[in-house]
Amino acid sequence: MFVRLSAAVAAICLLSPAAFAAGAAPTDPQIAHIAYTAGVIDVEAAKQALSISKNKEVTAFANEMVRDHEAVNKQALDLVKKLKVTPEDNDTSRQLTKAATEERAKLAKLKGAAFDKAYVENEVAYHKQVNSALEGTLIPSAQNAELKDLLKTGLKLFQGHEQHAEHVASMLK
């Protein structure tokens, strides 16, 4: 489990306040790209779970991830269009994407209960790290009030996801 999550956690740790203390805080276009990328990653993971899992709690959770993350990402795209901002690709987004691709490849080798457990444990850890990054770096660094509000709304929703993932994980033990 620890090895599986280490790349994703390392990428998200780049979002920590300490990591940005040495350099400049992320800009709004970078924040928009990071947040959107994190949502896409969770949708892709959930779609993988829907294609593999037969567990009704896991598939219900995965359906929730697809619905909620796609909705937040639509709001984010609408906002950047309204603000005429172009999301800026950055090292954090690229590292998140790379780590997620590696994680999906590892999960694809699992079946049944082993897949369900690994997927849900990854979702718990992923939401903890993303929520921490939102609270500690992305929200405080956002300059645009509407972007900041969207991130705060996303954080509340994603904290609920973390709790839901923890509940599903406890049912799988």
C-alpha positions in Angstrom: 0.0 0.0 0.0 2.7 2.5 1.0 4.8 1.8 -2.1 1.7 2.1 -4.3 0.8 5.6 -3.0 4.3 7.0 -2.7 4.5 8.5 -6.2 1.1 10.2 -5.9 1.8 11.4 -2.3 5.2 12.8 -3.4 3.5 14.7 -6.3 0.9 16.2 -4.0 3.5 17.0 -1.4 4.9 19.5 -4.0 1.7 21.4 -3.2 2.6 21.8 0.5 3.2 25.3 1.8 6.8 24.3 2.7 7.5 23.2 -0.9 6.3 26.6 -2.2 8.1 28.5 0.5 11.4 28.0 -1.3 9.8 29.4 -4.5 6.8 31.3 -5.7 3.3 30.2 -4.7 1.3 28.7 -7.6 -0.5 31.2 -9.8 -4.2 31.1 -10.5 -3.7 29.5 -13.9 -1.4 26.8 -12.3 -3.9 26.3 -9.5 -6.7 25.8 -12.0 -4.7 23.2 -13.9 -3.7 21.3 -10.8 -7.3 21.2 -9.4 -8.7 20.2 -12.8 -6.0 17.5 -13.2 -6.7 16.1 -9.7 -10.4 15.8 -10.7 -9.7 14.1 -14.0 -7.4 11.6 -12.2 -10.2 10.7 -9.8 -12.7 10.3 -12.6 -10.3 8.0 -14.4 -9.7 5.9 -11.3 -13.5 5.7 -10.7 -14.1 4.6 -14.2 -11.5 1.9 -13.8 -13.2 0.7 -10.6 -16.6 0.6 -12.4 -15.1 -1.6 -15.1 -13.5 -4.0 -12.7 -15.4 -4.1 -9.4 -18.5 -6.2 -8.7 -18.8 -4.8 -5.1 -21.9 -2.7 -4.8 -20.4 -0.3 -2.2 -17.3 0.2 -4.3 -19.3 0.8 -7.5 -21.6 3.2 -5.7 -18.6 5.1 -4.4 -17.0 5.1 -7.9 -20.2 6.4 -9.4 -20.2 9.3 -6.9 -16.6 10.1 -7.7 -17.5 10.3 -11.5 -20.6 12.4 -10.9 -19.0 14.9 -8.4 -15.6 15.3 -9.9 -17.0 15.8 -13.4 -19.5 18.4 -12.0 -16.7 20.3 -10.2 -14.5 20.2 -13.3 -17.3 21.5 -15.4 -17.7 24.4 -13.0 -13.9 25.0 -13.2 -14.0 25.1 -17.0 -16.9 27.5 -17.0 -15.1 29.7 -14.5 -11.8 29.9 -16.5 -13.8 30.7 -19.6 -15.7 33.4 -17.8 -12.4 34.8 -16.4 -10.6 34.4 -19.8 -7.9 32.5 -18.0 -5.9 29.7 -19.6 -5.0 26.9 -17.1 -1.2 26.5 -17.1 0.4 23.1 -17.2 3.0 22.7 -14.6 5.3 20.1 -12.9 2.8 19.3 -10.2 0.1 18.5 -12.7 2.5 16.4 -14.8 3.7 14.5 -11.8 0.2 13.8 -10.5 -0.8 12.5 -14.0 2.3 10.3 -14.1 1.7 8.9 -10.6 -2.0 8.2 -11.4 -1.1 6.4 -14.7 1.3 4.2 -12.7 -1.3 3.5 -10.0 -4.0 2.6 -12.6 -1.6 0.1 -14.2 -0.9 -1.5 -10.8 -4.6 -1.7 -10.0 -5.4 -3.2 -13.4 -3.4 -6.3 -12.3 -5.8 -6.9 -9.4 -9.2 -8.6 -9.3 -12.0 -9.0 -6.9 -11.6 -8.1 -3.3 -7.9 -7.3 -3.8 -8.8 -4.7 -6.4 -11.6 -3.3 -4.2 -9.4 -2.9 -1.2 -6.5 -1.3 -3.1 -8.8 1.1 -5.0 -10.6 2.3 -1.9 -7.4 2.6 0.2 -5.9 4.7 -2.6 -9.0 6.9 -2.7 -8.7 7.5 1.1 -5.1 8.5 0.8 -5.6 10.5 -2.4 -8.5 12.5 -0.9 -6.5 13.2 2.3 -3.6 14.5 0.3 -5.7 16.6 -2.2 -7.7 18.0 0.7 -4.5 18.9 2.5 -3.1 20.6 -0.6 -6.4 22.5 -1.1 -6.4 23.8 2.5 -2.7 24.4 2.9 -1.6 25.8 -0.5 -4.2 26.1 -3.3 -6.9 28.0 -1.5 -4.5 30.4 0.3 -2.6 31.0 -2.9 -5.6 31.7 -5.1 -5.8 35.3 -5.9 -9.2 35.4 -7.7 -12.1 35.3 -5.3 -14.3 33.2 -7.6 -11.5 30.6 -8.0 -11.0 30.6 -4.2 -14.7 30.1 -3.6 -14.8 27.2 -6.1 -11.8 25.6 -4.4 -13.5 26.0 -1.0 -16.7 24.4 -2.3 -14.6 21.6 -3.8 -12.8 21.1 -0.5 -16.1 20.6 1.4 -17.3 18.1 -1.2 -14.0 16.2 -1.2 -13.8 16.0 2.6 -17.1 14.2 2.3 -15.5 11.9 -0.3 -12.7 11.2 2.1 -15.2 10.2 4.8 -17.2 8.1 2.4 -14.0 6.3 1.2 -13.0 5.6 4.8 -16.5 4.1 5.4 -16.2 1.9 2.4 -12.7 0.8 3.4 -13.9 -0.2 6.8 -16.6 -2.3 5.2 -14.0 -4.1 3.1 -11.8 -5.3 6.0 
